[in-house]
């Protein structure tokens, strides 16, 4: 599965820069769906649990990158009521830190290609690209813009 690693990279480049030890990802309640047909294709469905231990930043700094990532990697979560792309819980440890747990229901479509008599390869299909409502404003996706901004040296 490739989506968890993409979210990990984004969070470590933004809200959790230089704090990799605080981030843990778990895949819960996973399943595979598949139908008989001309192609062997299937889909993973699972809940990605993102756990940040001892988070001391502004919770918005954590939520914005995750929402931007969801908009690109699982856009259907933003298209249907109740318009709640994920759930979260937080245990307030003290006045400045908390353990935060975020649960996102994800799917990944996989196409299987035959490469030989008894060999195959798999391709994880990207989500459909939604037309940019503000074309040319920043020239990159919000996720790419967040990563680029986080990697700029601070004055």
ABEGO torsion letter per residue (X at the ends): XAAAAAAAAAAAABAABGAAAABBBBBBGBBBBBBBBABBBBBBBBBBBBBBBGBABBAAAAAAAAAAAAAAABAAAAABOAGBABBBBBBBABAABBBBBBBBBBBBBBBBBBABAABBBBBBBBBBBBBBABBGAAGBBAAAAAAAAAABBBX
